[in-house]
Amino acid sequence: ADPLDQASLEADRNFTLRQKQREGKFIREIEHALSRLDEGTFGLCDLCGEEIPEKRLKVYPMTTLCIQCQSEQETKERVRGL
């Protein structure tokens, strides 16, 4: 087989795998949001327990953190990444 064809096929496989992984993550986030609805905890921040603003939930209904906690978490992740 031609090396270019093999490289193209491998790139296509990697793209498809990444896409399926993203879809799987998205489905898990939706399922988690639905279970939070059932439990009565939808719209509450997982870390501080405060209400997540409706505006934020409209943009991304699967969010589990308020803006403050999300920002703090991202800062911690950046520090750990350095």
C-alpha positions in Angstrom: 0.0 0.0 0.0 1.1 3.6 -0.7 2.5 5.4 2.4 0.5 8.5 1.7 -2.7 6.5 1.5 -1.8 4.8 4.8 -1.1 8.1 6.4 -4.4 9.5 5.2 -6.3 6.5 6.4 -4.6 6.7 9.8 -5.5 10.4 10.1 -9.1 9.7 9.2 -9.2 6.9 11.9 -7.7 9.3 14.5 -10.2 12.0 13.6 -13.1 9.6 13.9 -11.9 8.3 17.2 -11.6 11.8 18.7 -15.0 12.7 17.4 -16.6 9.6 19.0 -14.8 10.3 22.3 -16.2 13.9 22.3 -19.6 12.6 21.5 -19.4 10.1 24.4 -18.3 12.8 26.8 -21.2 15.0 25.6 -23.7 12.2 26.1 -22.3 11.6 29.7 -22.7 15.3 30.5 -26.3 15.2 29.3 -27.1 12.1 31.3 -25.5 13.8 34.4 -27.6 16.9 33.9 -30.7 14.8 33.6 -29.9 12.9 36.8 -29.3 16.3 38.5 -32.8 17.3 37.4 -34.2 14.2 38.9 -32.3 14.8 42.2 -33.3 18.4 42.4 -29.7 19.6 42.2 -29.7 20.9 38.6 -28.5 24.5 38.6 -26.5 24.3 41.8 -22.7 24.5 41.8 -21.0 21.2 42.6 -18.3 23.0 44.6 -20.0 25.9 46.5 -23.6 24.9 46.3 -24.7 28.3 45.1 -27.2 28.7 42.2 -25.7 28.8 38.8 -27.1 31.9 36.9 -29.9 31.0 34.5 -28.0 32.9 31.7 -25.0 30.5 32.1 -27.3 27.5 32.1 -29.0 28.6 28.9 -25.6 28.9 27.2 -24.4 25.5 28.5 -27.1 23.5 30.4 -24.6 20.7 31.4 -22.4 23.0 33.4 -21.9 22.0 37.0 -20.0 25.0 38.3 -20.8 28.6 38.8 -18.6 31.2 37.1 -16.5 31.8 40.2 -15.7 28.1 40.9 -15.1 27.5 37.2 -12.6 30.3 37.1 -10.8 29.0 40.2 -10.7 25.5 38.8 -9.2 26.7 35.5 -6.6 28.8 37.4 -5.6 25.7 39.5 -5.3 23.6 36.3 -3.1 26.2 34.6 -0.8 26.3 37.7 -0.6 22.5 37.8 0.2 22.5 34.0 3.2 24.8 34.4 
